[in-house]
Amino acid sequence: MNGRTRNLVVATWAFLISFWAWNLIGPLGVRYATEMELSPHAKALLVAMPVLVGSVGRVLSGTLTDRFGGRVMLPVLMAVSVPFVLAIAWAGTVHSYLGLLVVGFFLGIAGTTFAVGVPFVNAWYDKSRRGFATGVFGIGMGGTALSAFLTPRFVTWFGYLQTHVIVAAVLAASAVLAWLVLRDAPDWRSNTDPVVPKLVAAMQLPVTWQMSFLYAVVFGGFVAFSTYLPTYLNDVYAFDLTQAGTRTAGFAIAAVVARPVGGILADRIGPRLVTVASLAGAALFAIVIALRLPPEVPAGLGFVVMALFLGLGTGGVFAWVAELSPPARVGTVTGVVGAAGGLGGYFPPLVMGATYDAVGQGYTVGLALLFIVVVIAGLFALLAVGQRTAPVRTVDG
């Protein structure tokens, strides 16, 4: 295995385990809601809380990656997240809702590794292969699938406290692995410009705002479904914790598989076409899901196809980011865009919880709002994102 491939594989593994830790609360949301008698709104807030820091923190982690490199930042962020995984176990054991909210906020640090890994793997690959590189790295989104599938089962097999200890141990071991194995690309150079001017410069790039909006929709949709789907399936189809977790894992796996495909297709046919197609498909299946089709095949198939379209979109949008961003600003732009994507996943669970009608339309209002937003994003990608590759490449040199 050559150095480029080894770094891509280990970075992807680090991302995968970080996302498992980041999504520890979501698969157990039904358990917390039952034990603490939480309202739909309180339950949604708890599930969404880790997404907040995992989103906003990406701006800082991406900027610091420009300065210190992914070889340092990935293991450091993973190591810092370990105590909060253990603290979640404490808060859940004593049934402290406030404790879960506070610790869940800081657990979001694990979600910031995304903004580190993208510029790290980008630096190892030529522009023509960056869609592939970011797509493969994006497989780490499967950490949400691991969490959805394994976390409820681990609780049954080993116990609640022991499950969190296992995840913390795996996260710590992966941090050590990353520290020992990862190396920054030979052509990578530290950008020691002050943070605030770098952020200002990134904000002045059209690509930052354009891709932030699109990524907020496609990746935000993925995160929102991955974290809230166990609750949705329990409310709508009365699946228990393990059954809902298994189906949520299937959703996440479909998106994970589709992400590298989206990146590869973007290299071949262009990221615009991939992004627009993914948004069109997501809009269609938002309607399908709103019909509340019966399980297993009609409803399950609808969620899987929705995940496939969202996964294609995440790969397509970040191939677009890699294509348009100046090399010296990739980390900062990635951090801002990644933050927007995470924030896109923070608000939908709150909206779903606030609009849920247990005796009426269920989640129809929330899904209708999703349809509207996705359609607007598709039109924006098709018509409003200009041909700006030439000016940006002039900055690239």
PAGU-63924 format. One record per residue (C-alpha): residue in three letters; x, y, z. Coordinates in steps of 0.02 Angstrom, whole numbers, plus 50000, padded with zeros to 5 digits. Layout:
BEGIN
ALAXYZ;...
***
This chain:
BEGIN
MET500005000050000;ASN500785016549946;GLY500835031850058;ARG499395040649974;THR498225025649991;ARG498785022050170;ASN498415039850224;LEU496715039550139;VAL496235023050222;VAL496795028150397;ALA495995045350384;THR494365037150328;TRP494435025150475;ALA494725039750595;PHE493245048850520;LEU492165033150535;ILE492525030550720;SER492335049150757;PHE490615049150678;TRP490115033950781;ALA490545043750938;TRP489705059350871;ASN488075049850843;LEU487995040551009;ILE486455049651073;GLY485325047750920;PRO485125028650922;LEU484705029251108;GLY483525044051093;VAL481985033251116;ARG482745025651274;TYR483115042851347;ALA481375049151301;THR480545034351386;GLU481605034751544;MET481465053551567;GLU479705055851494;LEU480295068551367;SER479145078351253;PRO479405077151064;HIS480245094251066;ALA481405089751212;LYS481845073351128;ALA482245082050964;LEU483335094951053;LEU484325081151139;VAL484615071550978;ALA485135087350884;MET486295094551017;PRO487935085850965;VAL487645091950789;LEU487835110050845;VAL489665109650897;GLY490035096650764;SER489445109850641;VAL490075126550704;GLY491695118850766;ARG492145113750590;VAL492565131750548;LEU493915132050681;SER494535114250648;GLY494655117550461;THR495625133650490;LEU496805125150613;THR497085111350486;ASP497755124250364;ARG499045128550497;PHE499455112050585;GLY498965099050456;GLY497815084050467;ARG499185072950537;VAL499085082950700;MET497265088250702;LEU496415071450672;PRO497165062150821;VAL497045077350935;LEU495175079750903;MET494845061250928;ALA495805061051092;VAL494885076551155;SER493215068051118;VAL493565052651226;PRO493115060351396;PHE491445066451329;VAL490965049051269;LEU491215043151448;ALA490295058251517;ILE488775053851412;ALA488725037051502;TRP488715046051670;ALA487325058151620;GLY486255044051552;THR486525033251705;VAL485925046751825;HIS484505051651707;SER485075069651694;TYR484285078051543;LEU485295093951572;GLY486875083551587;LEU486515074851422;LEU486225091651338;VAL487845099151404;VAL488935084051371;GLY488085081151203;PHE488565098851156;PHE490405094951184;LEU490255077751106;GLY490035087550945;ILE491935089650942;ALA492025072150867;GLY491005078350719;THR492285091750675;THR493515078850606;PHE492635080150439;ALA493355097550408;VAL495095090650447;GLY495035075350336;VAL494435083550175;PRO495915095550152;PHE497075081850218;VAL496595069150083;ASN496405082849951;ALA498245087149972;TRP498745069249929;TYR497815069049761;ASP497845078549598;LYS496335089349554;SER495685076349432;ARG495595063549573;ARG494955074149716;GLY493155069149687;PHE493705051249711;ALA494745055549865;THR493385065449954;GLY492105052449904;VAL493105038249980;PHE493465048550135;GLY491605051950146;ILE491335033450178;GLY491755038350356;MET489965044850364;GLY489605026450392;GLY490045029550573;THR488225034750592;ALA487715017850522;LEU488875008950642;SER488135018650786;ALA486335015750732;PHE486614997050709;LEU487854992850848;THR487495005050990;PRO485764998151036;ARG486424980351018;PHE487954983951124;VAL486814990851259;THR485824974451254;TRP487364963351248;PHE488584972351363;GLY487594985551457;TYR487365004351442;LEU488945009751533;GLN490024996351454;THR489475001751280;HIS490135019251306;VAL491765012551378;ILE491995001651222;VAL491685016351104;ALA492875027351205;ALA494225013851198;VAL494045011651009;LEU494095030550986;ALA495675032051091;ALA496525017551000;SER496085025350832;ALA496835041950889;VAL498465032850928;LEU498415024050759;ALA498145040550668;TRP499575048650763;LEU500775034650719;VAL500295031850538;LEU499655047950460;ARG500835059650369;ASP500435076050282;ALA500645076250093;PRO502385080950029;ASP501705096449942;TRP500695102350092;ARG501285118650169;SER500735126350332;ASN499695142150313;THR500155153050461;ASP499055167850415;PRO498015174350562;VAL496365165150581;VAL495165179750566;PRO495875186450401;LYS495835168750331;LEU494015167050377;VAL493635183950302;ALA494545179050142;ALA493585162750133;MET491935171750161;GLN492325183150014;LEU492425168349895;PRO490785164849804;VAL491135146249815;THR491035147050005;TRP489255153650009;GLN488635143649861;MET489285127049923;SER488785130750103;PHE486965132050052;LEU487005116449945;TYR487945106150074;ALA486755111950211;VAL485365103650112;VAL486185087350056;PHE487315083350204;GLY486135091650326;GLY484755080350261;PHE485845065150287;VAL486325070150464;ALA484545074650510;PHE483855057950451;SER485295048150528;THR485045055950700;TYR483155057650702;LEU482605042350603;PRO482555030650755;THR481325042750836;TYR480335044550674;LEU480195025750650;ASN479655023450830;ASP478315036950816;VAL477645032150645;TYR477915013250635;ALA478105008650820;PHE479795000250794;ASP480774997250953;LEU482545003550984;THR483454989150898;GLN482244987950752;ALA482345006650720;GLY484235006350737;THR484394992550608;ARG483355002050482;THR484275018250517;ALA485915009150486;GLY485245003650316;PHE484835021750274;ALA486575027650325;ILE487455013650230;ALA486515018150071;ALA487095036250085;VAL488875030950125;VAL488955019549973;ALA488265033349862;ARG489475046849919;PRO491045040349830;VAL489975036749678;GLY489435054849680;GLY491255060449690;ILE491795049049547;LEU490325054349438;ALA490755072549474;ASP492525069549409;ARG491785062549247;ILE490195072249209;GLY490395087549320;PRO489805091249497;ARG488365102449442;LEU487435088549354;VAL487725076349498;THR487115089049626;VAL485565094049529;ALA485085075849498;SER485295071549682;LEU484205086049738;ALA482845081749612;GLY482805063949676;ALA482785069449859;ALA481315081049825;LEU480335066949743;PHE480635054849885;ALA480205067650018;ILE478455066449945;VAL478525047449942;ILE479045046650125;ALA477665058850173;LEU476375046350108;ARG476785035050257;LEU476825019350152;PRO476715002850245;PRO478294993650299;GLU479354985050249;VAL479654986250063;PRO478725002050009;ALA479255012950155;GLY480975005250177;LEU481355006749992;GLY480835025049996;PHE482045029050136;VAL483475019450052;VAL483245028449886;MET483155045149978;ALA484805040750061;LEU485585036249893;PHE485125053149820;LEU485765062649973;GLY487385052649968;LEU487655056749784;GLY487375075049827;THR488665075349966;GLY489965068049849;GLY489495080049709;VAL489515095749815;PHE491215092249893;ALA491955088149724;TRP491325105549677;VAL492185112849832;ALA493835104449787;GLU493685110649607;LEU493335128849648;SER494305132249808;PRO496065139749806;PRO497305126949877;ALA497865138350019;ARG496055140650073;VAL495405122850055;GLY495435119450242;THR494565135650286;VAL493265134150148;THR492995115950194;GLY492735120950375;VAL491425133950332;VAL490525122650208;GLY490615108050328;ALA489905118950466;ALA488465123750354;GLY488155105450317;GLY488135101150501;LEU486985115650542;GLY485865109450403;GLY485715093550506;TYR485435102750670;PHE483815111750632;PRO482745098450543;PRO482555087350698;LEU481985102650795;VAL480745106850658;MET480145088750650;GLY479895088350839;ALA479015105250840;THR477825101050696;TYR477455083050746;ASP475605079750766;ALA475345062950852;VAL473475062050813;GLY473435071150647;GLN474675072450506;GLY476205065850598;TYR477775072450512;THR476915078250351;VAL477245096750384;GLY479095093750414;LEU479275083350256;ALA478335096450155;LEU479575109550215;LEU480995097850166;PHE480265096349990;ILE480175115249971;VAL481965118050029;VAL482665104249917;VAL481775111149764;ILE482475128549797;ALA484225121149817;GLY484065111549654;LEU483565127149558;PHE484995136649640;ALA486265123449589;LEU485595123249412;LEU485395141749381;ALA486275152449512;VAL487985144449535;GLY488985153149400;GLN490455147049299;ARG491775153149420;THR493115140249395;ALA494215151549291;PRO494415165749417;VAL494715153749560;ARG496015143849463;THR496925160149430;VAL497085161949618;ASP497685143849625;GLY499075147749504;
***
